[in-house]
């Protein structure tokens, strides 16, 4: 038996965040019924990367990844008939998952404010850029807006040049994946609470708040008063020689901030003479721009001849926070990923047999797994609706 095999989810979401949340639930066994517009389907069906030669609406690699294990039902929610069918579907559902602007659910006859007012147990989870009660002028926002309003732009890139603009952040959908995961975790908590209360809840997931909660030391130090609240990007820089370094076959990122790191780095590099010229606790007590620049120059000269995977493995054994900057190929070919079975082969009726990432954690008794490929548009309409239509 899989962890969520008794959970029934109605997915109205059509964006990456909502679909990723639904995917996590489906991979752990939940029955996820995805409602899509006839003819066009989910927005992610039209988002790259695309498989060459495959038919439109079925050729998106992104959609294929985000929707494994789900069932697709096409339903015109703009019509009275479609909304009536939806209401009958809701009688069989535990969770509604949505990512539209406030007002969309109410127009469908779903009132989030009434969740928990009866013993239907229906839980509604809505993922929006700035929360369900945000002012109307920010209802429509993009991941880029959310990323920078959360404060993460100050970290991108690490050790930034204050004279250059922030980057949009690592990855294409970091905001969406993080908020989708936050939503899935919140849903699990709500469903656990429902076991005793028999009542549902409205889960309001703000993408901005989700990402801001992950901004490591910055928010906590601001709250504690240890760091000034400032619009200067340099105010958030911990200082030190942490940065990216070029290797013979790519890049690595080094972070050192204490004597143990410094000693390990010296051992890694063969105890070079130049390191003895720095004070013992310079990383903690005697940081200067000149020392940082000199340190980076020497490390860069040594690092350029190293193979990134080899130097990372040796550094980690010495307790040095050194990480490789991986390409997609590096991740697929990683011995660790292969040992953990992180990628699995899935057969899709249009895209063929492809390698898919699974989830980054494992439950021993009820592990996650990809039960089926992403559905074709409307593939399960007749099967699902045959039991609910009047």
Number of C-alpha atoms within 10 A of each C-alpha: 10 15 16 17 15 12 17 20 25 23 24 22 24 22 19 24 28 28 29 25 29 33 26 24 26 28 26 23 25 21 21 26 24 28 24 23 18 14 12 13 22 24 15 19 22 18 15 12 12 19 15 9 9 12 12 12 19 22 21 21 20 16 27 20 18 22 27 26 26 28 26 24 24 22 22 17 18 11 10 11 12 14 17 15 17 22 14 15 17 17 11 13 19 18 23 24 26 24 23 20 19 18 12 13 18 11 12 17 12 17 14 22 11 13 19 19 12 11 12 14 20 26 23 27 24 24 27 27 27 22 19 21 11 14 10 10 7 14 17 12 13 12 18 16 16 23 24 20 15 20 19 22 21 26 20 18 17 16 19 19 12 12 7 7 13 18 16 18 18 10 8 11 14 17 25 27 20 18 26 25 19 19 27 21 14 16 22 13 11 19 21 12 14 18 11 8 12 15 19 24 22 20 19 18 22 22 27 23 16 22 23 19 13 14 15 10 11 24 16 13 14 13 11 10 10 10 15 14 14 10 10 11 19 15 15 20 15 13 17 23 22 20 16 20 21 20 20 11 12 16 21 21 17 19 15 19 18 15 14 14 19 19 16 20 23 17 13 17 14 9 13 13 9 11 16 10 8 13 11 15 14 17 21 12 10 12 15 13 11 9 16 16 13 14 17 18 14 13 17 16 13 14 19 16 12 17 17 24 20 10 18 20 14 13 21 14 11 17 14 22 18 22 19 21 15 15 11 8 8 13 14 17 11 14 11 11 15 13 9 11 11 19 17 13 13 18 14 17 12 13 20 11 12 14 13 19 14 17 16 9 10 13 10 7 9 14 15 22 18 23 14 16 24 25 21 17 23 20 14 17 18 11 12 15 17 9 10 15 12 8
